[in-house]
Structures are given as structure tokens and as C-alpha cells.
Amino acid sequence: MLDLEVVPERSLGNEQWEFTLGMPLAQAVAILQKHCRIIKNVQVLYSEQVIEVYDLTKVKLKYCGVHFNSQAIAPTIEQIDQSFGATHPGVYNSAEQLFHLNFRGLSFSFQLDSWTEAPKYEPNFAHGLASLQIPHGATVKRMYIYSGNSLQDTKAPVMPLSCFLGNVYAESVDVLRDGTGPSGLRLRLLAAGCGPGLLADAKMRVFERSVYFGDSCQDVLSMLGSPHKVFYKSEDKMKIHSPSPHKQVPSKCNDYFFNYFTLGVDILFDANTHKVKKFVLHTNYPGHYNFNIYHRCEFKIPLAIKKENADGQTETCTTYSKWDNIQDLLGHPVEKPVVLHRSSSPNNTNPFGSTFCFGLQRMIFEVMQNNHIASVTLYGPPRPGTHLRTAELP
């Protein structure tokens, strides 16, 4: 049985690991994988706002080092009052038959369906408040850890400094564009714990960096730092859709990606010139083949609107935009998609199904079957002398 420390407004964990509000999902999954011999039969139900304990019989819980729930200690209303002290009057939800007792950053729900009589309010009002009489011996059914004063008004907190682990994260990514399409990225980056000494770890640093098509490998390294991984392309499965007559000619050397997992961004470099030729932005939606590899890229992409009487106008596509809405904004039908199948080997199937790739304004939108955007690939302007002309782009 897990023995866990409850920290209101912050976390649930022990000396070896800790689930923290605002923690990236990838870090939570990594904890489960590392401690798979202790934490077994895992089913992931993700909420970015709260940490919920829905079965108190399977864990031991303590607050400030003192247990209030274990095999020997039942989490009764008397025990909660003894461990946590006084709080505001509770709230009874008749539909759920639950009594909610709220502290700052912590809430307990008591089951009421076994009571012989409905809960009653005291006849006396103290300072304008009526306190609910909860029977002795009622035990906690669920516990919630959240940020702020109220479970109903809680919001996802910013990522705590302890979760940075020396990495740099992207708060937002703006796609820069010229007259024909994307020209580069402007990234608003967050970093913590990267400098020497304790003072550097105690604050977050915010800074902006921009990278463009045609930037050299050294330019990108100086702007964004070293990538988490470098991946060399063995083949280009989309080459067959290019109008180039040289698509059957094998390349003598391979283009390569810089994978920035915590930014949610891949950058492709040309093998000959070592300059940026492509950006890939990942949304990290559940149900996609690459889910939980990349942190979600919070991008904003300006799209040129081609409706009547809308020349020169732009609309913004974000990480949360639906593909149908984007097509409606553009005001013209988009060509039929390219169907993309992914599998780790020819003998395996992708459990999440195929995705659909739509070409638009020097971009390829990879769309999932639920209409969410899985990734956006941005292409640079065609090089002089190539057979691909701007007019030929979808």
C-alpha cells in the first residue's frame, strides 16, 4: 500500500516521487514507468486542474507527517477535523449525496447515502452562515488537491520550478509569415534552474528567440540550445506527392531533424547546406501515434483569408482549432488529403488509426479523425532554380 504525503495546493507523493499540480504529463507517466513494480495496474485519467484520490482504502495518507488515513485510521469527519483544523462551512450536493468540506487547496467529499436521515442545517445562524451538521463516523469518499480557495473556481497552475529539471519550455510559439507563407518562428521561452547557485533555481526566466528558414545549424543552436535528439531521415514518404521530376533520384546524404521535445518543435536541416528547410509543430493530443513524446506546442498561425471582400485579412489558427473551422474561415474547398499511416514496423498496426494531411499556404496540417490538429509542418520559400513554383502550392 502506497504511503503518501498530502501537500495542499501542491502535490501528492513521498520521498521517492511526487505528483505535482502543473507537472507535464510526460513526467507523471515517467514516474509510473519507473516505479512499475510498486504502482501496478495503471489507468490514466488526466486532469490538469486537480489531483484526485477516489479510493482511500488503497493508500495511506498523511499531512505534516501524521497519518489521517490508513488501515488502522479511518478518515472520519472527526479525524479530518483533528488533522486539518477548522474550516469554512461545508456544502451539501443533494444530487450527488455528497458533503464537500473545503480547505484552501484541499477538499474532502463525504458519502451521505447510508445516512438514516437527510442532513439538516442548524436552526441558529452564526455571522450569517448556517453550518451543516454531519453525522459522527461519516468517512471520506474522495479527496481533491487543487490550486486556490475553491474546487469549483480552480485553474491549472503554471508549471512549478521543480518540474523544469534544467529544460527550457515554450510558453507560446508565433508563426511569422511573409506574403506567400511562413517565414519563421518567434518563441517565448521559460527556463528555471539552469544557472549556478541556489538563487538561480529560485526564479523563472522568460526570454524570446526567433528562428527563420535559411538559418544555419549554428544559428539555431545559439538561439535554442542543443536539441534533445538528432534524427537523420532515411527516406521521404511524401516525396511522391512533389511535382519534381527528380523524386526517384536517391539522395547521397540525409537531411536531419533537431528534436526539441519540451518545445513541441522539430526543425529539419538540409543535408547539403545545413540550413533550416522545415519546422514541425506538435499539439500532443491523446489518440495520436506520437502522444506523450512532445510537450504541447502552444502555437498561433496567421492564415490568409481568401473569401470575397476579405482580401488581405488574416485569421489565427491555434493549437486548439478544429480543422472544420479552419476550412470555413478560408472560404474555399481544400484539396483531398493525403492519408498517413504510421506503424513501428510493417507487421504492426497503428492502434489510433490514420491521420489526414492537408496542404495549405506552404503548410501541411495533419488532422486526426476527431477533427483535432495533430501537427503542422511549415515549409520555407522554394529555392531559386527548383521546379516547385509558388503557384503550384495548394
Phi, psi and omega per residue, in radians:
M1 nan 2.277 -3.126
L2 -1.204 2.383 3.097
D3 -1.932 1.916 -2.936
L4 -2.158 2.552 3.083
E5 -1.704 2.267 3.109
V6 -1.653 2.174 3.056
V7 -2.095 1.811 -3.121
P8 -0.954 2.486 -3.134
E9 1.160 0.105 -3.074
R10 -2.363 -1.128 -2.872
S11 -2.802 3.009 3.006
L12 -2.440 2.152 -3.098
G13 3.136 -2.854 3.102
N14 -2.460 -2.833 -3.081
E15 -1.237 -0.397 -3.100
Q16 -1.560 -0.614 -3.090
W17 -2.665 2.925 -3.063
E18 -2.702 2.203 2.946
F19 -1.522 2.091 -3.038
T20 -2.039 2.427 3.036
L21 -1.045 2.294 -3.093
G22 1.580 -0.063 3.134
M23 -1.205 2.393 3.035
P24 -1.051 2.505 -3.107
L25 -1.021 -0.622 -3.126
A26 -1.049 -0.641 3.125
Q27 -1.231 -0.650 3.092
A28 -1.128 -0.737 3.110
V29 -1.140 -0.653 3.115
A30 -1.093 -0.635 3.078
I31 -1.105 -0.786 3.140
L32 -1.097 -0.685 3.141
Q33 -1.203 -0.699 -3.105
K34 -1.185 -0.604 -3.080
H35 -1.893 0.658 -3.057
C36 -1.153 -0.375 3.115
R37 -1.340 -0.375 -3.142
I38 -1.762 -0.788 3.136
I39 -1.699 1.786 -3.025
K40 -1.961 2.894 3.073
N41 0.907 1.031 -3.040
V42 -1.484 2.330 2.946
Q43 -2.214 2.158 -3.022
V44 -1.653 2.073 2.973
L45 -2.099 1.859 -2.929
Y46 -1.664 2.292 2.981
S47 -2.315 2.276 3.136
E48 -1.477 -0.083 -3.046
Q49 -1.804 -0.578 -3.040
V50 -2.406 2.775 2.905
I51 -1.905 2.130 -3.056
E52 -2.022 2.319 2.961
V53 -1.890 1.901 -3.018
Y54 -1.766 -0.130 3.089
D55 -2.443 1.698 -3.053
L56 -1.339 -0.139 3.125
T57 -1.331 -0.226 -3.053
K58 -1.806 0.010 -3.135
V59 -2.437 2.709 2.929
K60 -1.739 2.377 -3.101
L61 -2.212 2.442 3.106
K62 -2.427 2.740 3.129
Y63 -2.303 2.176 -3.061
C64 0.964 0.667 3.063
G65 1.434 -0.035 -3.097
V66 -1.981 2.227 -3.100
H67 -1.225 2.410 2.967
F68 -2.113 -0.039 3.084
N69 -2.622 2.123 3.090
S70 -2.857 -3.065 3.106
Q71 -1.114 -0.511 -3.110
A72 -1.700 -0.248 -3.076
I73 -2.150 2.025 3.102
A74 -1.467 2.398 -3.118
P75 -1.399 1.170 3.138
T76 -1.391 2.975 3.107
I77 -1.076 -0.621 3.106
E78 -1.158 -0.689 -3.133
Q79 -1.190 -0.720 3.116
I80 -1.101 -0.732 3.132
D81 -1.133 -0.656 3.132
Q82 -1.221 -0.669 -3.058
S83 -1.396 -0.619 -2.993
F84 -1.961 -0.256 3.099
G85 1.481 -2.970 -3.045
A86 -1.234 2.661 3.078
T87 -2.560 -3.051 3.127
H88 -1.286 2.837 3.079
P89 -0.986 2.533 -3.105
G90 -1.400 3.113 -3.109
V91 -2.219 2.272 3.118
Y92 -1.789 2.205 3.082
N93 -1.818 1.854 -3.052
S94 -1.190 -0.562 -3.141
A95 -1.146 -0.746 3.125
E96 -1.481 -0.270 -2.997
Q97 0.962 0.752 3.131
L98 -2.156 2.472 3.043
F99 -1.853 2.084 -3.077
H100 -1.753 2.116 3.095
L101 -1.908 2.059 -2.961
N102 -1.960 2.268 2.921
F103 -1.943 3.034 3.066
R104 -1.215 2.059 3.109
G105 1.344 0.132 -3.083
L106 -2.662 2.356 -3.122
S107 -2.417 2.426 3.091
F108 -2.063 2.414 3.085
S109 -1.999 2.218 -3.139
F110 -1.853 2.344 3.131
Q111 -1.351 2.312 -3.071
L112 -1.998 -0.031 -3.007
D113 -1.244 -0.253 3.138
S114 -1.610 0.008 -3.081
W115 -1.339 2.559 -3.105
T116 -1.366 -0.339 3.098
E117 -2.474 2.690 -3.119
A118 -1.158 2.601 3.123
P119 -1.100 2.516 -3.094
K120 -2.150 2.591 3.046
Y121 -1.481 2.555 3.045
E122 -1.096 2.522 3.120
P123 -1.220 -0.354 -3.082
N124 -1.661 2.469 3.079
F125 -1.855 2.231 3.084
A126 -1.937 2.064 -3.138
H127 0.985 0.568 3.089
G128 1.438 0.098 -3.117
L129 -2.034 2.419 3.045
A130 -1.795 2.145 -3.122
S131 -1.620 2.456 -3.091
L132 -1.497 2.298 3.096
Q133 -1.465 2.012 3.139
I134 -1.831 2.269 -3.052
P135 -1.058 2.624 3.084
H136 -1.149 2.477 3.082
G137 1.583 -0.145 3.091
A138 -1.109 2.348 -3.055
T139 -1.931 2.764 -3.104
V140 -1.244 2.298 3.061
K141 -1.646 -0.718 -3.134
R142 -2.495 2.714 3.099
M143 -2.326 2.436 -3.133
Y144 -2.195 2.372 2.997
I145 -1.963 2.252 -3.047
Y146 -2.627 3.074 -3.132
S147 -1.768 2.277 3.062
G148 1.824 -2.924 -3.048
N149 -1.517 -0.458 -2.976
S150 -2.334 2.395 3.080
L151 -1.164 -0.577 -3.125
Q152 -1.254 -0.544 -3.075
D153 -1.808 0.155 -3.075
T154 -1.222 2.625 3.090
K155 -2.264 2.753 3.117
A156 -1.096 2.200 -3.136
P157 -1.359 2.878 3.036
V158 -1.188 2.756 -3.108
M159 -1.130 2.216 -3.127
P160 -1.175 2.720 -3.098
L161 -1.056 -0.537 -3.104
S162 -1.165 -0.273 -3.105
C163 -1.630 -0.121 -3.118
F164 -1.218 -0.695 3.071
L165 0.916 0.659 3.107
G166 1.410 -0.003 -3.138
N167 -1.558 2.853 3.049
V168 -1.926 2.311 3.141
Y169 -2.022 2.704 3.122
A170 -1.745 2.054 3.056
E171 -1.271 -0.655 3.100
S172 -2.733 2.692 3.113
V173 -2.327 2.005 3.106
D174 -1.751 2.251 3.089
V175 -1.486 2.127 3.101
L176 -1.545 2.515 -3.107
R177 -2.436 2.712 3.022
D178 -1.904 -2.731 -3.068
G179 -1.189 -0.456 -3.050
T180 -1.870 -0.341 -3.098
G181 2.936 -2.828 -3.079
P182 -1.115 2.537 3.077
S183 -2.096 -0.299 3.138
G184 2.956 -2.950 -3.119
L185 -2.210 2.474 2.950
R186 -2.010 2.032 -3.036
L187 -1.901 2.276 3.003
R188 -1.715 1.944 -2.948
L189 -1.866 2.588 3.093
L190 -2.100 2.350 3.120
A191 -2.461 2.619 3.099
A192 -2.728 2.539 3.066
G193 1.283 0.349 -3.100
C194 -1.657 -0.332 -3.052
G195 -1.643 2.945 3.128
P196 -1.323 2.588 3.059
G197 1.563 2.873 -3.086
L198 -1.287 -0.558 -3.091
L199 -1.138 -0.581 -3.137
A200 -1.170 -0.489 -3.118
D201 -1.395 -0.231 -2.986
A202 -1.587 0.066 -3.137
K203 -2.567 2.777 3.131
M204 -1.738 2.455 3.091
R205 -1.893 2.384 3.120
V206 -2.075 2.274 3.132
F207 -2.665 2.774 -3.118
E208 -1.955 2.497 3.072
R209 -2.411 2.561 3.118
S210 -2.208 2.407 3.066
V211 -2.265 2.561 -3.018
Y212 -2.273 2.789 2.965
F213 -1.068 2.378 -3.103
G214 1.628 -0.178 3.052
D215 -1.124 2.539 3.135
S216 -1.372 2.912 3.074
C217 -1.003 -0.709 3.131
Q218 -1.161 -0.644 3.099
D219 -1.034 -0.798 -3.105
V220 -1.163 -0.714 3.112
L221 -1.068 -0.693 -3.129
S222 -1.254 -0.487 -3.139
M223 -1.441 -0.795 -2.980
L224 -1.963 -0.172 -3.089
G225 1.472 -3.070 -3.092
S226 -1.227 2.462 3.090
P227 -1.283 2.839 3.067
H228 -1.257 -0.486 -3.107
K229 -2.729 2.619 3.011
V230 -2.011 2.186 -3.085
F231 -2.090 2.196 3.121
Y232 -1.675 2.230 -3.123
K233 -1.274 2.281 3.082
S234 -1.604 -0.445 3.136
E235 -2.774 2.845 3.086
D236 -2.091 1.758 -3.064
K237 -1.274 -0.230 3.131
M238 -1.639 -0.012 -3.063
K239 -1.108 -0.521 -3.089
I240 -1.125 -0.381 3.141
H241 -1.535 0.010 3.124
S242 -1.458 2.528 3.091
P243 -1.340 -0.029 -3.080
S244 -1.165 2.350 3.108
P245 -1.314 -0.154 -3.089
H246 -1.702 0.327 -3.031
K247 -1.238 -0.266 3.110
Q248 -1.594 -0.105 -3.131
V249 -1.400 2.079 -3.131
P250 -1.208 2.541 3.130
S251 -1.402 2.494 3.124
K252 -1.335 -0.427 3.087
C253 -2.466 2.775 -2.975
N254 -1.759 2.393 2.941
D255 -1.109 2.793 -3.086
Y256 -2.456 2.577 3.128
F257 -1.754 2.491 2.788
F258 -1.681 2.035 3.133
N259 -1.680 2.005 3.052
Y260 -1.867 1.578 -3.004
F261 -1.153 -0.683 -3.108
T262 -1.350 -0.227 3.042
L263 -1.633 -0.289 -3.050
G264 1.275 0.469 -3.001
V265 -2.307 2.403 2.915
D266 -1.983 2.523 3.100
I267 -2.213 2.155 -3.120
L268 -1.720 2.307 3.111
F269 -1.933 2.504 3.051
D270 -1.235 2.341 -3.053
A271 -1.169 -0.461 -3.084
N272 -1.594 -0.750 -3.080
T273 -1.663 -0.313 -3.086
H274 1.018 0.677 3.084
K275 -2.088 2.707 -3.074
V276 -1.131 2.249 3.076
K277 -2.157 -0.180 -3.086
K278 -2.799 2.504 2.959
F279 -2.079 2.496 3.054
V280 -2.191 2.188 -3.129
L281 -1.916 2.248 -3.040
H282 -1.925 2.372 3.133
T283 -1.653 -0.288 3.082
N284 0.996 0.807 3.081
Y285 -1.433 2.457 3.044
P286 -1.024 2.516 -3.125
G287 1.643 0.035 3.070
H288 -1.784 2.669 -3.063
Y289 -1.027 -0.627 -3.086
N290 -1.671 0.271 -3.078
F291 -1.001 2.386 3.082
N292 1.328 0.141 3.000
I293 -1.527 -0.701 -3.103
Y294 -1.932 2.567 2.915
H295 -1.260 2.587 -3.087
R296 -1.134 2.264 3.086
C297 -1.533 2.019 -3.138
E298 -1.522 1.423 -3.026
F299 -1.723 2.783 2.985
K300 -2.318 2.161 -3.072
I301 -2.126 2.077 3.047
P302 -1.334 2.283 3.128
L303 -1.990 2.353 3.087
A304 -1.337 2.196 -3.114
I305 -1.546 2.296 -3.099
K306 -1.981 0.385 3.054
K307 -1.234 2.857 3.054
E308 -1.116 2.485 -3.137
N309 1.042 0.431 3.134
A310 -2.283 0.432 3.141
D311 -1.102 2.349 3.119
G312 1.477 -0.172 3.130
Q313 -1.411 2.663 3.097
T314 -2.270 2.622 3.014
E315 -2.153 2.749 -3.053
T316 -1.843 2.236 2.988
C317 -1.728 2.305 -3.141
T318 -2.061 3.108 3.107
T319 -1.017 -0.466 -3.020
Y320 -1.796 0.080 3.127
S321 -1.203 2.547 3.026
K322 -1.649 2.558 -3.049
W323 -1.122 -0.666 3.129
D324 -1.036 -0.685 3.129
N325 -1.154 -0.644 3.129
I326 -1.142 -0.761 3.124
Q327 -1.095 -0.658 3.103
D328 -1.117 -0.673 3.137
L329 -1.144 -0.658 -3.059
L330 -1.224 -0.491 3.038
G331 1.329 0.217 3.065
H332 -2.562 2.617 -3.121
P333 -1.177 2.445 3.091
V334 -1.615 2.564 -3.123
E335 -1.042 2.800 -3.141
K336 -1.025 2.520 -3.041
P337 -1.374 2.836 2.918
V338 -1.583 2.248 -3.110
V339 -1.516 2.200 -3.075
L340 -1.930 2.050 3.070
H341 -1.780 2.392 3.088
R342 -2.176 2.405 3.015
S343 -2.765 2.660 -3.079
S344 -1.285 -0.396 3.095
S345 -2.717 2.838 -3.117
P346 -1.035 -0.419 -3.098
N347 -1.564 -0.093 -3.115
N348 -1.793 2.692 3.044
T349 -1.958 2.650 3.101
N350 -1.461 2.019 -3.080
P351 -1.149 -0.283 -3.082
F352 -1.688 -0.056 3.110
G353 1.461 -3.134 -3.072
S354 -1.412 2.824 2.972
T355 -2.095 2.923 -3.042
F356 -2.150 2.304 -3.059
C357 -1.922 2.131 -3.136
F358 -1.970 2.274 3.100
G359 -1.594 2.377 -3.045
L360 -2.850 2.108 3.002
Q361 0.855 0.912 3.140
R362 1.069 0.569 3.089
M363 -2.421 2.648 3.011
I364 -2.108 2.088 3.109
F365 -1.686 2.069 3.050
E366 -1.589 2.047 -3.004
V367 -1.971 2.322 3.107
M368 -1.423 2.945 -3.108
Q369 -1.191 -0.318 3.089
N370 -1.591 0.210 3.044
N371 1.411 0.010 3.050
H372 -1.440 2.690 3.105
I373 -1.527 2.166 3.136
A374 -1.498 -0.682 3.125
S375 -2.798 2.796 3.051
V376 -2.263 2.207 3.101
T377 -1.836 2.214 -3.112
L378 -1.871 2.313 3.141
Y379 -1.931 2.548 3.088
G380 -1.393 3.005 3.116
P381 -1.125 2.572 -3.140
P382 -1.108 2.507 3.138
R383 -1.307 2.597 3.100
P384 -1.032 2.398 3.110
G385 1.615 -0.147 3.112
T386 -1.418 2.835 -3.083
H387 -1.478 -0.185 -3.134
L388 -1.554 2.060 -3.133
R389 -1.800 2.683 -3.137
T390 -0.986 -0.661 -3.114
A391 -1.139 -0.377 -3.108
E392 -1.478 -0.164 -3.121
L393 -1.291 2.552 3.128
P394 -1.184 nan nan
